[in-house]
Amino acid sequence: MLQAIHQAIDTSFPEMVEIRRYLHQYPELSFQEYKTARYIADFYEKLGIPYQKNIGGNGIVATLKGGKAGKTIALRADFDALPIQDEKDVPYKSKVDGVMHACGHDGHTATLLTLAKVMKEFQEELSGTLVFIHQHAEEYAPGGAKPMIEAGALDQVDAVFGTHLWATTPFGTIQTTKSVLMAGSDRFEINLQGQGGHGAYPHETKDSIVIGAQLITQLQQIVSRRIDPLETAVLSIGIFEAGNAFNVIADKAKLIGTVRYLNRDIQEQVIQEMEKIIKGVTIANNCTYTFKYEKGYPPVINHPNEAQLILDVTKELPEVNTIEEVVPVMGGEDFSYYLLEKPGAFFFTGARKEENPYPHHHPRFDFDERAMPVAAKAMISTCFAFQQQS
């Protein structure tokens, strides 16, 4: 039956592309994906597959109960977009100004919808139950996974799997790990309050820009000088806002950035070191501050048995020529919350578009659409392998 399913996935490739390109033209930001959620719900309505909407927000959960007894396995796809202007010159370019699918979530959704349609044809022969989780708001913490889980998306589920179309990896490649695959990702904001004044009289001010620059320099030394070199951490400041005139010394400054980590002990160490440095620098400069640290998604930690299933089944896929156990990447993913609740694994499906090899979150991002059926086959093959385990 699995071979017949794979053939049906290949046959459905044109529709998969059509769905993906439609979604690409009409992206919606995290927590605002109302039309996309309606599109997904309408798709399941037409298929006759029972579904629930508004799960934890804009989430959709569809359930396909097979004709034979067995385990319940969940597959997840996200469907939110990013606040980026689409700069690609393609017919399916985003029609929403300043918003685009720059991370492949349109492809994830098209893959899972098409797989659900194919599996509906094999429902009576199917053992167990497939749960199709369509998750909103992956891109922006607190994300959609946690509220969907709290709303019951994983109730009665025995295992959960997901994939990310990985546009920096060649087509035909599957990557995963039997431990940590992706980093935990946090956000912080520092607001400095100094004393402004005329640029000609700096001695009468408390220059928030100079103080902010000192902070940036010293915060960067946390990773290079205070963290064990055998551990992994990233501290990056992406926003530094201050001032509005060339001859005025700014009284306020704002620094916003991210921390990435693989080990929760390192996360706590970074927070403690940040607090000490910020306090010390502001005391030395006789100014005040506020420091807000938001813990975001925890690391994506695969379960070894389920990750091994992915490695095993993808060897049988003719489109796959490279299967790799990789070192963790420092990007974050709220799929981590599912793996804290249930056995499962997350993996990358190579989708690099050779003539347009731009990375995720780039204004010209795109991916090789041939990767979508590979992702669908890998997920359903993994479900079958898990189903067969005692």
HELIX and SHEET records of a PDB file:
HELIX    1   1 LEU A    2  THR A   11  1                                  10    
HELIX    2   2 PHE A   13  GLN A   25  1                                  13    
HELIX    3   3 TYR A   34  LEU A   47  1                                  14    
HELIX    4   4 HIS A  105  GLU A  121  1                                  17    
HELIX    5   5 GLN A  123  GLU A  125  5                                   3    
HELIX    6   6 ALA A  145  GLU A  150  1                                   6    
HELIX    7   7 PRO A  202  GLU A  204  5                                   3    
HELIX    8   8 SER A  208  GLN A  221  1                                  14    
HELIX    9   9 ILE A  222  ARG A  226  3                                   5    
HELIX   10  10 ARG A  264  ALA A  284  1                                  21    
HELIX   11  11 PRO A  304  VAL A  313  1                                  10    
HELIX   12  12 THR A  314  GLU A  316  5                                   3    
HELIX   13  13 SER A  336  GLU A  341  1                                   6    
HELIX   14  14 ALA A  371  GLN A  388  1                                  18    
SHEET    1   A 8 TYR A  51  ILE A  55  0                                        
SHEET    2   A 8 GLY A  59  LYS A  65 -1                                        
SHEET    3   A 8 SER A 127  GLN A 135 -1                                        
SHEET    4   A 8 LYS A  68  ASP A  78  1                                        
SHEET    5   A 8 ALA A 159  TRP A 166  1                                        
SHEET    6   A 8 GLY A 344  GLY A 350  1                                        
SHEET    7   A 8 THR A 173  THR A 176 -1                                        
SHEET    8   A 8 THR A 322  GLU A 325  1                                        
SHEET    1   B 2 VAL A 180  MET A 182  0                                        
SHEET    2   B 2 VAL A 300  ILE A 301 -1                                        
SHEET    1   C 4 ALA A 233  ALA A 242  0                                        
SHEET    2   C 4 LYS A 252  TYR A 261 -1                                        
SHEET    3   C 4 GLY A 184  GLN A 193 -1                                        
SHEET    4   C 4 THR A 288  TYR A 297 -1                                        
SHEET    1   D 2 GLY A 197  HIS A 198  0                                        
SHEET    2   D 2 VAL A 248  ILE A 249 -1                                        
END                                                                             
